[in-house]
Every structure is written in C-alpha cells, then in structure tokens.
Amino acid sequence: MRKKYYAVALFFIFSIVNAQNIPMKLITPSYLKKGDTIAIVAPAGILKNRKHVIDKAKELAESWGLKVMYGKNMFHQNNHFAGTDDERCQDFQNALDNPNIKAIWCARGGYGSVRILDKLDFSKFKRDPKWVIGYSDITAFHNHIHNLGIETLHAMMGTSMQDTPEKIAHTITTFKKALFGEKLEYSVSSSKKNRRGNVEGELVGGNIAILASMLGSESQISTEGKILFIEEIGEYKYSIDRMLQSLKRANYFTKVKGVIVGGMTKVKKNSTPWGNSIEQLILEVLPKDIPVMFNFPAGHEPDNRALIFGRNVQLSIDTKKALVIFK
C-alpha cells in the first residue's frame, strides 16, 4: 500500500515540475523476480501463423522463472491488425489493470498501437507502474508513458524468437538484465561518422516514423536536455529525410544533448539516386556541437540490445569506441 501512495505522490510532483519544465527522475517500475507474471499482448499487427514463435517467447520467460499470460484476443485477425481496435485495447487494458501482472510484453509491432492509445485508461497503471516492453510501433507507448513520468523498456518482442538463438544471444541477455534490474553498459566500435563528446542525460526516442507521427499530440515527447535514440526500417531515403525535416521544423533537435542512432535497416533504393548517405541526412538536421553515435545495435536487426527509456545514461564517444552506460 505504501508503494502505491509513493507512486501517486511522485506522479503528482512530476506533473507540477513538468509544467515548469524542470527535469525530474522518472518512476522505475519494479524489477521482475522469479514467480512474477508477465502478459504477452498484441496491440498492433496480426500474428498470422506465428503462434509457434510466441510460444517460444513464452518458454523463454518461463525458463527465467516467470509465469506467462496471453492476451485473450491476441491471435485474432481484423485485416492488418491482431483483432479489432476494441479487442486489442481490451487485452492491453486488462494487462494495465491486473495487479498480478508485473510487465506487458508486446508480441510484435507493425502498425496499430496509436489506434488504441487514446482508448486506454492509465489511471491504475500510474498508481502501480509496470514495465511496457517492445520497439518499432511500440514507440507510441514509450512516448505516451514517458509523458506520464514512468520508464519503459525498448527491447525484443515475442516475434524476435523467430531468429536462431545464436543470432539473438545479446538481444536475449540484455533483455533479461534490464527486466531483472542488472546493470546495462555497452561498448561499440566507433564509426568514422560519429561526432565525439561526453554527455549525460535522460534517454528517449524510438522509431523515427512513429516519433514523427506523435508530433502535435499529447504523446509528443520533449527532447530538451535529453539523449535521443532513433532507428528505422524499410523506408526510402527521401521518406527518412521528410520525417527528419518534419521533426527538425518542430524544434525536436534544437536542445537535444546527444543522439544515438540504431539500425537503419532495409533502406529502399530511390528510382532516382538520392545522393546523400543516411548518416549525412541525420547529421544535417542535428546541432553541430553535440555528440552523435552511429551503428548502435538496437532496432530491427536480430542484435537488438535493450534500452531503458526515461533512464539517465552516459554517452561517451571517442575515435576508437562509443560507450553507453545506464545510471
């Protein structure tokens, strides 16, 4: 009971200081322990012919001593989506409200999270926060929940288990570490395109297309004084440029402290050659005096390292290596 009152008090304080644009540490949901229950739900794309993959995700969580519940409607189909908006919303709402569920693990992304975002009631979740886990389209939840003052986990989803264990070894290891509260620290060989520097700040971000789609809504995050992570998949360079320019015009990058660029996967070729590299497109929209790290292993590749959004990180980049250390 004390924990719930503490969470309410923290959220009330967060609301006041946030209105005055004063930085404040976000609420960390309780780390998991053996015997806890995790819910797997599908808030977006269809899981057609993927039950065997989701069953592997269930087996993985159970091997860590966790109990697993499936969303009632998870394997339904409504055209592109894993059930109707109401069905997907019902599963997510049940997971938010159930006090026995300690984490909500999204089965996959695709598209559809934004369609249920405003249908959800987060009041019980704010009193008793739990981890919300996923990437790509799940960026919509990361952003919205960030504005509620609660940390989230950018990490593998259920469908990540379609890859071989060897390919996703680091993905699984870092996900477990983050979920159970172990230290996260990454060292990556430095790209020649990196901009050197050493900064510390709150980590935010996600998929570029979803970040752009949040502009102008209550789910748009502030990047002021923060370290921004971005990744993307399956877009033309002109489309990536359009999204970056939209974010720039909305002053998204004006006061950012640093940027971590994850996987830019399966970039499509323009019929007319675009000319600039992805790195050039990104550097062009960013302030010239901030550190920028490329090729961080997170996003749509099998190697998708866990990141805690809302947590302070130290970003250190030199000519040989780049470090990301969670505080």
Helices and strands as residue ranges (DSSP letters): H 2-19, E 37-41, H 51-63, E 67-70, H 85-97, E 101-106, H 113-117, H 123-127, E 131-134, G 136-138, H 139-146, E 152-154, G 158-162, H 169-180, E 185-189, E 197-207, H 208-213, E 227-233, H 237-249, E 258-265, H 278-285, E 292-293, E 307-309, E 312-317, E 321-326
